[in-house]
Amino acid sequence: MTPLPKRRHSTRRGGKREAAISKSIPILQKCPKCGSAKISHQACRNCGYYGDIQIILPKKPKDKK
């Protein structure tokens, strides 16, 4: 038989462990179209391009009156 734990680990203790494992810093790359920083394998938030295809239309700035 394999040994068993004497006391049960609380959900808070297990959650803290899982949260520490899942945290990761996103890898940023330079967008080839506009040169701004973007997350790899995602469309650029500045120009809306993913590779050579425009996926998202860029937002136009609103005029303040």
PDB file with SEQRES, HELIX, SHEET and CRYST1 records, atoms N, CA, C and O in Angstrom:
SEQRES   1 A   65  MET THR PRO LEU PRO LYS ARG ARG HIS SER THR ARG ARG          
SEQRES   2 A   65  GLY GLY LYS ARG GLU ALA ALA ILE SER LYS SER ILE PRO          
SEQRES   3 A   65  ILE LEU GLN LYS CYS PRO LYS CYS GLY SER ALA LYS ILE          
SEQRES   4 A   65  SER HIS GLN ALA CYS ARG ASN CYS GLY TYR TYR GLY ASP          
SEQRES   5 A   65  ILE GLN ILE ILE LEU PRO LYS LYS PRO LYS ASP LYS LYS          
HELIX    1 AA1 THR A   11  SER A   22  1                                  12    
SHEET    1 AA1 2 LEU A  28  LYS A  30  0                                        
SHEET    2 AA1 2 ALA A  37  ILE A  39 -1                                        
CRYST1    1.000    1.000    1.000  90.00  90.00  90.00 P 1           1          
ATOM      1  N   MET A   1       0.837  -1.192   0.000  1.00  0.00           N  
ATOM      2  CA  MET A   1       0.000   0.000   0.000  1.00  0.00           C  
ATOM      3  C   MET A   1       0.874   1.245   0.000  1.00  0.00           C  
ATOM      4  O   MET A   1       1.964   1.269   0.571  1.00  0.00           O  
ATOM      5  N   THR A   2       0.379   2.240  -0.635  1.00  0.00           N  
ATOM      6  CA  THR A   2       1.111   3.503  -0.658  1.00  0.00           C  
ATOM      7  C   THR A   2       0.727   4.331   0.562  1.00  0.00           C  
ATOM      8  O   THR A   2      -0.389   4.201   1.065  1.00  0.00           O  
ATOM      9  N   PRO A   3       1.635   5.185   1.051  1.00  0.00           N  
ATOM     10  CA  PRO A   3       1.305   6.003   2.222  1.00  0.00           C  
ATOM     11  C   PRO A   3       0.264   7.065   1.883  1.00  0.00           C  
ATOM     12  O   PRO A   3       0.230   7.586   0.768  1.00  0.00           O  
ATOM     13  N   LEU A   4      -0.571   7.372   2.845  1.00  0.00           N  
ATOM     14  CA  LEU A   4      -1.626   8.367   2.686  1.00  0.00           C  
ATOM     15  C   LEU A   4      -1.330   9.581   3.561  1.00  0.00           C  
ATOM     16  O   LEU A   4      -0.651   9.447   4.579  1.00  0.00           O  
ATOM     17  N   PRO A   5      -1.821  10.758   3.189  1.00  0.00           N  
ATOM     18  CA  PRO A   5      -1.592  11.931   4.021  1.00  0.00           C  
ATOM     19  C   PRO A   5      -2.367  11.846   5.334  1.00  0.00           C  
ATOM     20  O   PRO A   5      -3.491  11.345   5.371  1.00  0.00           O  
ATOM     21  N   LYS A   6      -1.746  12.349   6.424  1.00  0.00           N  
ATOM     22  CA  LYS A   6      -2.408  12.307   7.730  1.00  0.00           C  
ATOM     23  C   LYS A   6      -3.527  13.331   7.831  1.00  0.00           C  
ATOM     24  O   LYS A   6      -4.577  13.070   8.418  1.00  0.00           O  
ATOM     25  N   ARG A   7      -3.283  14.515   7.241  1.00  0.00           N  
ATOM     26  CA  ARG A   7      -4.279  15.582   7.307  1.00  0.00           C  
ATOM     27  C   ARG A   7      -4.634  16.029   5.894  1.00  0.00           C  
ATOM     28  O   ARG A   7      -3.821  15.956   4.972  1.00  0.00           O  
ATOM     29  N   ARG A   8      -5.871  16.493   5.752  1.00  0.00           N  
ATOM     30  CA  ARG A   8      -6.346  16.956   4.456  1.00  0.00           C  
ATOM     31  C   ARG A   8      -5.828  18.369   4.197  1.00  0.00           C  
ATOM     32  O   ARG A   8      -5.835  19.204   5.102  1.00  0.00           O  
ATOM     33  N   HIS A   9      -5.379  18.643   2.975  1.00  0.00           N  
ATOM     34  CA  HIS A   9      -4.973  20.001   2.596  1.00  0.00           C  
ATOM     35  C   HIS A   9      -6.229  20.810   2.311  1.00  0.00           C  
ATOM     36  O   HIS A   9      -7.127  20.339   1.613  1.00  0.00           O  
ATOM     37  N   SER A  10      -6.298  22.015   2.842  1.00  0.00           N  
ATOM     38  CA  SER A  10      -7.460  22.875   2.628  1.00  0.00           C  
ATOM     39  C   SER A  10      -7.513  23.344   1.175  1.00  0.00           C  
ATOM     40  O   SER A  10      -6.510  23.306   0.462  1.00  0.00           O  
ATOM     41  N   THR A  11      -8.691  23.784   0.749  1.00  0.00           N  
ATOM     42  CA  THR A  11      -8.836  24.271  -0.623  1.00  0.00           C  
ATOM     43  C   THR A  11      -8.034  25.551  -0.820  1.00  0.00           C  
ATOM     44  O   THR A  11      -7.539  25.803  -1.919  1.00  0.00           O  
ATOM     45  N   ARG A  12      -7.898  26.351   0.208  1.00  0.00           N  
ATOM     46  CA  ARG A  12      -7.104  27.577   0.117  1.00  0.00           C  
ATOM     47  C   ARG A  12      -5.629  27.245  -0.139  1.00  0.00           C  
ATOM     48  O   ARG A  12      -4.970  27.902  -0.945  1.00  0.00           O  
ATOM     49  N   ARG A  13      -5.135  26.253   0.533  1.00  0.00           N  
ATOM     50  CA  ARG A  13      -3.737  25.850   0.365  1.00  0.00           C  
ATOM     51  C   ARG A  13      -3.494  25.301  -1.036  1.00  0.00           C  
ATOM     52  O   ARG A  13      -2.480  25.603  -1.665  1.00  0.00           O  
ATOM     53  N   GLY A  14      -4.424  24.504  -1.511  1.00  0.00           N  
ATOM     54  CA  GLY A  14      -4.293  23.967  -2.864  1.00  0.00           C  
ATOM     55  C   GLY A  14      -4.453  25.044  -3.921  1.00  0.00           C  
ATOM     56  O   GLY A  14      -3.771  25.022  -4.946  1.00  0.00           O  
ATOM     57  N   GLY A  15      -5.358  25.991  -3.674  1.00  0.00           N  
ATOM     58  CA  GLY A  15      -5.576  27.081  -4.616  1.00  0.00           C  
ATOM     59  C   GLY A  15      -4.369  27.987  -4.737  1.00  0.00           C  
ATOM     60  O   GLY A  15      -4.046  28.454  -5.830  1.00  0.00           O  
ATOM     61  N   LYS A  16      -3.697  28.240  -3.618  1.00  0.00           N  
ATOM     62  CA  LYS A  16      -2.481  29.056  -3.646  1.00  0.00           C  
ATOM     63  C   LYS A  16      -1.399  28.381  -4.479  1.00  0.00           C  
ATOM     64  O   LYS A  16      -0.672  29.047  -5.216  1.00  0.00           O  
ATOM     65  N   ARG A  17      -1.293  27.087  -4.367  1.00  0.00           N  
ATOM     66  CA  ARG A  17      -0.291  26.350  -5.127  1.00  0.00           C  
ATOM     67  C   ARG A  17      -0.617  26.409  -6.621  1.00  0.00           C  
ATOM     68  O   ARG A  17       0.272  26.651  -7.438  1.00  0.00           O  
ATOM     69  N   GLU A  18      -1.871  26.190  -6.980  1.00  0.00           N  
ATOM     70  CA  GLU A  18      -2.267  26.205  -8.386  1.00  0.00           C  
ATOM     71  C   GLU A  18      -2.121  27.593  -8.993  1.00  0.00           C  
ATOM     72  O   GLU A  18      -1.756  27.722 -10.162  1.00  0.00           O  
ATOM     73  N   ALA A  19      -2.405  28.640  -8.207  1.00  0.00           N  
ATOM     74  CA  ALA A  19      -2.282  30.006  -8.709  1.00  0.00           C  
ATOM     75  C   ALA A  19      -0.830  30.345  -9.008  1.00  0.00           C  
ATOM     76  O   ALA A  19      -0.546  31.026  -9.993  1.00  0.00           O  
ATOM     77  N   ALA A  20       0.088  29.882  -8.174  1.00  0.00           N  
ATOM     78  CA  ALA A  20       1.502  30.163  -8.383  1.00  0.00           C  
ATOM     79  C   ALA A  20       2.022  29.441  -9.619  1.00  0.00           C  
ATOM     80  O   ALA A  20       2.892  29.962 -10.316  1.00  0.00           O  
ATOM     81  N   ILE A  21       1.506  28.263  -9.898  1.00  0.00           N  
ATOM     82  CA  ILE A  21       1.953  27.494 -11.053  1.00  0.00           C  
ATOM     83  C   ILE A  21       1.444  28.133 -12.343  1.00  0.00           C  
ATOM     84  O   ILE A  21       2.175  28.196 -13.332  1.00  0.00           O  
ATOM     85  N   SER A  22       0.188  28.611 -12.341  1.00  0.00           N  
ATOM     86  CA  SER A  22      -0.425  29.094 -13.571  1.00  0.00           C  
ATOM     87  C   SER A  22       0.006  30.500 -13.962  1.00  0.00           C  
ATOM     88  O   SER A  22      -0.225  30.904 -15.102  1.00  0.00           O  
ATOM     89  N   LYS A  23       0.628  31.267 -13.055  1.00  0.00           N  
ATOM     90  CA  LYS A  23       1.061  32.621 -13.386  1.00  0.00           C  
ATOM     91  C   LYS A  23       2.224  32.556 -14.360  1.00  0.00           C  
ATOM     92  O   LYS A  23       3.194  31.830 -14.142  1.00  0.00           O  
ATOM     93  N   SER A  24       2.117  33.313 -15.424  1.00  0.00           N  
ATOM     94  CA  SER A  24       3.217  33.402 -16.372  1.00  0.00           C  
ATOM     95  C   SER A  24       3.168  34.763 -17.053  1.00  0.00           C  
ATOM     96  O   SER A  24       2.093  35.330 -17.251  1.00  0.00           O  
ATOM     97  N   ILE A  25       4.322  35.273 -17.405  1.00  0.00           N  
ATOM     98  CA  ILE A  25       4.415  36.558 -18.073  1.00  0.00           C  
ATOM     99  C   ILE A  25       4.201  36.340 -19.565  1.00  0.00           C  
ATOM    100  O   ILE A  25       4.852  35.477 -20.154  1.00  0.00           O  
ATOM    101  N   PRO A  26       3.292  37.111 -20.201  1.00  0.00           N  
ATOM    102  CA  PRO A  26       3.088  36.928 -21.637  1.00  0.00           C  
ATOM    103  C   PRO A  26       4.327  37.341 -22.427  1.00  0.00           C  
ATOM    104  O   PRO A  26       4.998  38.316 -22.087  1.00  0.00           O  
ATOM    105  N   ILE A  27       4.617  36.594 -23.474  1.00  0.00           N  
ATOM    106  CA  ILE A  27       5.781  36.874 -24.314  1.00  0.00           C  
ATOM    107  C   ILE A  27       5.387  37.926 -25.343  1.00  0.00           C  
ATOM    108  O   ILE A  27       4.472  37.715 -26.139  1.00  0.00           O  
ATOM    109  N   LEU A  28       6.083  39.061 -25.320  1.00  0.00           N  
ATOM    110  CA  LEU A  28       5.787  40.152 -26.235  1.00  0.00           C  
ATOM    111  C   LEU A  28       6.727  40.107 -27.427  1.00  0.00           C  
ATOM    112  O   LEU A  28       7.911  39.795 -27.296  1.00  0.00           O  
ATOM    113  N   GLN A  29       6.177  40.422 -28.587  1.00  0.00           N  
ATOM    114  CA  GLN A  29       6.953  40.511 -29.811  1.00  0.00           C  
ATOM    115  C   GLN A  29       6.649  41.843 -30.479  1.00  0.00           C  
ATOM    116  O   GLN A  29       5.666  42.502 -30.142  1.00  0.00           O  
ATOM    117  N   LYS A  30       7.479  42.231 -31.411  1.00  0.00           N  
ATOM    118  CA  LYS A  30       7.273  43.461 -32.156  1.00  0.00           C  
ATOM    119  C   LYS A  30       6.360  43.169 -33.342  1.00  0.00           C  
ATOM    120  O   LYS A  30       6.574  42.198 -34.069  1.00  0.00           O  
ATOM    121  N   CYS A  31       5.348  44.003 -33.537  1.00  0.00           N  
ATOM    122  CA  CYS A  31       4.427  43.841 -34.666  1.00  0.00           C  
ATOM    123  C   CYS A  31       5.171  44.210 -35.949  1.00  0.00           C  
ATOM    124  O   CYS A  31       5.801  45.266 -36.006  1.00  0.00           O  
ATOM    125  N   PRO A  32       5.110  43.357 -36.988  1.00  0.00           N  
ATOM    126  CA  PRO A  32       5.820  43.670 -38.224  1.00  0.00           C  
ATOM    127  C   PRO A  32       5.207  44.844 -39.002  1.00  0.00           C  
ATOM    128  O   PRO A  32       5.902  45.487 -39.788  1.00  0.00           O  
ATOM    129  N   LYS A  33       3.928  45.127 -38.792  1.00  0.00           N  
ATOM    130  CA  LYS A  33       3.267  46.210 -39.523  1.00  0.00           C  
ATOM    131  C   LYS A  33       3.510  47.572 -38.890  1.00  0.00           C  
ATOM    132  O   LYS A  33       3.948  48.502 -39.567  1.00  0.00           O  
ATOM    133  N   CYS A  34       3.227  47.699 -37.578  1.00  0.00           N  
ATOM    134  CA  CYS A  34       3.291  49.018 -36.926  1.00  0.00           C  
ATOM    135  C   CYS A  34       4.457  49.150 -35.954  1.00  0.00           C  
ATOM    136  O   CYS A  34       4.814  50.269 -35.586  1.00  0.00           O  
ATOM    137  N   GLY A  35       5.060  48.043 -35.525  1.00  0.00           N  
ATOM    138  CA  GLY A  35       6.214  48.102 -34.647  1.00  0.00           C  
ATOM    139  C   GLY A  35       5.892  48.168 -33.166  1.00  0.00           C  
ATOM    140  O   GLY A  35       6.809  48.236 -32.347  1.00  0.00           O  
ATOM    141  N   SER A  36       4.620  48.148 -32.797  1.00  0.00           N  
ATOM    142  CA  SER A  36       4.272  48.173 -31.371  1.00  0.00           C  
ATOM    143  C   SER A  36       4.375  46.769 -30.785  1.00  0.00           C  
ATOM    144  O   SER A  36       4.423  45.782 -31.519  1.00  0.00           O  
ATOM    145  N   ALA A  37       4.409  46.689 -29.449  1.00  0.00           N  
ATOM    146  CA  ALA A  37       4.509  45.397 -28.777  1.00  0.00           C  
ATOM    147  C   ALA A  37       3.176  44.670 -28.844  1.00  0.00           C  
ATOM    148  O   ALA A  37       2.121  45.274 -28.654  1.00  0.00           O  
ATOM    149  N   LYS A  38       3.227  43.367 -29.115  1.00  0.00           N  
ATOM    150  CA  LYS A  38       2.011  42.545 -29.152  1.00  0.00           C  
ATOM    151  C   LYS A  38       2.326  41.179 -28.561  1.00  0.00           C  
ATOM    152  O   LYS A  38       3.481  40.753 -28.526  1.00  0.00           O  
ATOM    153  N   ILE A  39       1.281  40.498 -28.097  1.00  0.00           N  
ATOM    154  CA  ILE A  39       1.425  39.150 -27.561  1.00  0.00           C  
ATOM    155  C   ILE A  39       1.543  38.185 -28.742  1.00  0.00           C  
ATOM    156  O   ILE A  39       0.814  38.311 -29.725  1.00  0.00           O  
ATOM    157  N   SER A  40       2.462  37.224 -28.642  1.00  0.00           N  
ATOM    158  CA  SER A  40       2.676  36.295 -29.742  1.00  0.00           C  
ATOM    159  C   SER A  40       1.435  35.435 -29.977  1.00  0.00           C  
ATOM    160  O   SER A  40       0.717  35.089 -29.039  1.00  0.00           O  
ATOM    161  N   HIS A  41       1.199  35.101 -31.228  1.00  0.00           N  
ATOM    162  CA  HIS A  41       0.057  34.292 -31.680  1.00  0.00           C  
ATOM    163  C   HIS A  41      -1.277  34.990 -31.439  1.00  0.00           C  
ATOM    164  O   HIS A  41      -2.302  34.323 -31.294  1.00  0.00           O  
ATOM    165  N   GLN A  42      -1.280  36.313 -31.395  1.00  0.00           N  
ATOM    166  CA  GLN A  42      -2.515  37.091 -31.270  1.00  0.00           C  
ATOM    167  C   GLN A  42      -2.441  38.286 -32.203  1.00  0.00           C  
ATOM    168  O   GLN A  42      -1.358  38.714 -32.602  1.00  0.00           O  
ATOM    169  N   ALA A  43      -3.610  38.820 -32.547  1.00  0.00           N  
ATOM    170  CA  ALA A  43      -3.648  40.001 -33.414  1.00  0.00           C  
ATOM    171  C   ALA A  43      -3.131  41.214 -32.651  1.00  0.00           C  
ATOM    172  O   ALA A  43      -3.291  41.309 -31.434  1.00  0.00           O  
ATOM    173  N   CYS A  44      -2.513  42.134 -33.375  1.00  0.00           N  
ATOM    174  CA  CYS A  44      -1.978  43.360 -32.780  1.00  0.00           C  
ATOM    175  C   CYS A  44      -3.142  44.243 -32.359  1.00  0.00           C  
ATOM    176  O   CYS A  44      -4.091  44.426 -33.122  1.00  0.00           O  
ATOM    177  N   ARG A  45      -3.078  44.796 -31.143  1.00  0.00           N  
ATOM    178  CA  ARG A  45      -4.158  45.651 -30.651  1.00  0.00           C  
ATOM    179  C   ARG A  45      -4.092  47.042 -31.259  1.00  0.00           C  
ATOM    180  O   ARG A  45      -5.090  47.762 -31.284  1.00  0.00           O  
ATOM    181  N   ASN A  46      -2.916  47.423 -31.750  1.00  0.00           N  
ATOM    182  CA  ASN A  46      -2.754  48.765 -32.291  1.00  0.00           C  
ATOM    183  C   ASN A  46      -3.268  48.860 -33.728  1.00  0.00           C  
ATOM    184  O   ASN A  46      -4.056  49.752 -34.042  1.00  0.00           O  
ATOM    185  N   CYS A  47      -2.831  47.948 -34.608  1.00  0.00           N  
ATOM    186  CA  CYS A  47      -3.213  48.028 -36.020  1.00  0.00           C  
ATOM    187  C   CYS A  47      -4.249  46.970 -36.423  1.00  0.00           C  
ATOM    188  O   CYS A  47      -4.919  47.137 -37.442  1.00  0.00           O  
ATOM    189  N   GLY A  48      -4.397  45.886 -35.649  1.00  0.00           N  
ATOM    190  CA  GLY A  48      -5.402  44.870 -35.929  1.00  0.00           C  
ATOM    191  C   GLY A  48      -4.948  43.770 -36.869  1.00  0.00           C  
ATOM    192  O   GLY A  48      -5.768  42.952 -37.285  1.00  0.00           O  
ATOM    193  N   TYR A  49      -3.673  43.722 -37.216  1.00  0.00           N  
ATOM    194  CA  TYR A  49      -3.165  42.702 -38.139  1.00  0.00           C  
ATOM    195  C   TYR A  49      -2.675  41.473 -37.386  1.00  0.00           C  
ATOM    196  O   TYR A  49      -2.104  41.570 -36.300  1.00  0.00           O  
ATOM    197  N   TYR A  50      -2.913  40.318 -37.993  1.00  0.00           N  
ATOM    198  CA  TYR A  50      -2.330  39.054 -37.544  1.00  0.00           C  
ATOM    199  C   TYR A  50      -1.610  38.491 -38.752  1.00  0.00           C  
ATOM    200  O   TYR A  50      -2.236  37.916 -39.643  1.00  0.00           O  
ATOM    201  N   GLY A  51      -0.299  38.654 -38.785  1.00  0.00           N  
ATOM    202  CA  GLY A  51       0.464  38.284 -39.973  1.00  0.00           C  
ATOM    203  C   GLY A  51       0.212  39.302 -41.069  1.00  0.00           C  
ATOM    204  O   GLY A  51       0.453  40.493 -40.875  1.00  0.00           O  
ATOM    205  N   ASP A  52      -0.275  38.845 -42.228  1.00  0.00           N  
ATOM    206  CA  ASP A  52      -0.567  39.743 -43.347  1.00  0.00           C  
ATOM    207  C   ASP A  52      -2.051  40.041 -43.484  1.00  0.00           C  
ATOM    208  O   ASP A  52      -2.447  40.751 -44.409  1.00  0.00           O  
ATOM    209  N   ILE A  53      -2.878  39.523 -42.595  1.00  0.00           N  
ATOM    210  CA  ILE A  53      -4.331  39.678 -42.691  1.00  0.00           C  
ATOM    211  C   ILE A  53      -4.824  40.613 -41.596  1.00  0.00           C  
ATOM    212  O   ILE A  53      -4.437  40.474 -40.436  1.00  0.00           O  
ATOM    213  N   GLN A  54      -5.681  41.566 -41.962  1.00  0.00           N  
ATOM    214  CA  GLN A  54      -6.252  42.455 -40.960  1.00  0.00           C  
ATOM    215  C   GLN A  54      -7.488  41.781 -40.369  1.00  0.00           C  
ATOM    216  O   GLN A  54      -8.470  41.536 -41.070  1.00  0.00           O  
ATOM    217  N   ILE A  55      -7.429  41.490 -39.088  1.00  0.00           N  
ATOM    218  CA  ILE A  55      -8.498  40.778 -38.389  1.00  0.00           C  
ATOM    219  C   ILE A  55      -9.450  41.761 -37.724  1.00  0.00           C  
ATOM    220  O   ILE A  55     -10.668  41.602 -37.793  1.00  0.00           O  
ATOM    221  N   ILE A  56      -8.884  42.783 -37.078  1.00  0.00           N  
ATOM    222  CA  ILE A  56      -9.667  43.741 -36.298  1.00  0.00           C  
ATOM    223  C   ILE A  56      -9.492  45.123 -36.910  1.00  0.00           C  
ATOM    224  O   ILE A  56      -8.381  45.512 -37.270  1.00  0.00           O  
ATOM    225  N   LEU A  57     -10.591  45.865 -37.028  1.00  0.00           N  
ATOM    226  CA  LEU A  57     -10.490  47.248 -37.480  1.00  0.00           C  
ATOM    227  C   LEU A  57     -10.031  48.109 -36.314  1.00  0.00           C  
ATOM    228  O   LEU A  57     -10.582  47.996 -35.219  1.00  0.00           O  
ATOM    229  N   PRO A  58      -9.025  48.975 -36.521  1.00  0.00           N  
ATOM    230  CA  PRO A  58      -8.547  49.816 -35.414  1.00  0.00           C  
ATOM    231  C   PRO A  58      -9.601  50.825 -35.000  1.00  0.00           C  
ATOM    232  O   PRO A  58     -10.378  51.307 -35.823  1.00  0.00           O  
ATOM    233  N   LYS A  59      -9.616  51.142 -33.694  1.00  0.00           N  
ATOM    234  CA  LYS A  59     -10.598  52.083 -33.166  1.00  0.00           C  
ATOM    235  C   LYS A  59     -10.193  53.505 -33.528  1.00  0.00           C  
ATOM    236  O   LYS A  59      -9.018  53.865 -33.458  1.00  0.00           O  
ATOM    237  N   LYS A  60     -11.181  54.308 -33.915  1.00  0.00           N  
ATOM    238  CA  LYS A  60     -10.926  55.702 -34.232  1.00  0.00           C  
ATOM    239  C   LYS A  60     -11.061  56.524 -32.955  1.00  0.00           C  
ATOM    240  O   LYS A  60     -11.973  56.277 -32.167  1.00  0.00           O  
ATOM    241  N   PRO A  61     -10.178  57.496 -32.731  1.00  0.00           N  
ATOM    242  CA  PRO A  61     -10.302  58.323 -31.529  1.00  0.00           C  
ATOM    243  C   PRO A  61     -11.548  59.202 -31.598  1.00  0.00           C  
ATOM    244  O   PRO A  61     -11.873  59.760 -32.646  1.00  0.00           O  
ATOM    245  N   LYS A  62     -12.241  59.316 -30.463  1.00  0.00           N  
ATOM    246  CA  LYS A  62     -13.461  60.116 -30.404  1.00  0.00           C  
ATOM    247  C   LYS A  62     -13.100  61.585 -30.235  1.00  0.00           C  
ATOM    248  O   LYS A  62     -12.162  61.930 -29.516  1.00  0.00           O  
ATOM    249  N   ASP A  63     -13.861  62.447 -30.911  1.00  0.00           N  
ATOM    250  CA  ASP A  63     -13.658  63.889 -30.775  1.00  0.00           C  
ATOM    251  C   ASP A  63     -14.336  64.386 -29.517  1.00  0.00           C  
ATOM    252  O   ASP A  63     -15.521  64.132 -29.300  1.00  0.00           O  
ATOM    253  N   LYS A  64     -13.583  65.099 -28.683  1.00  0.00           N  
ATOM    254  CA  LYS A  64     -14.146  65.666 -27.464  1.00  0.00           C  
ATOM    255  C   LYS A  64     -14.563  67.099 -27.741  1.00  0.00           C  
ATOM    256  O   LYS A  64     -13.778  67.893 -28.259  1.00  0.00           O  
ATOM    257  N   LYS A  65     -15.789  67.425 -27.399  1.00  0.00           N  
ATOM    258  CA  LYS A  65     -16.300  68.787 -27.628  1.00  0.00           C  
ATOM    259  C   LYS A  65     -16.560  69.481 -26.327  1.00  0.00           C  
ATOM    260  O   LYS A  65     -16.993  70.633 -26.317  1.00  0.00           O  
TER     261      LYS A  65                                                      
END                                                                             
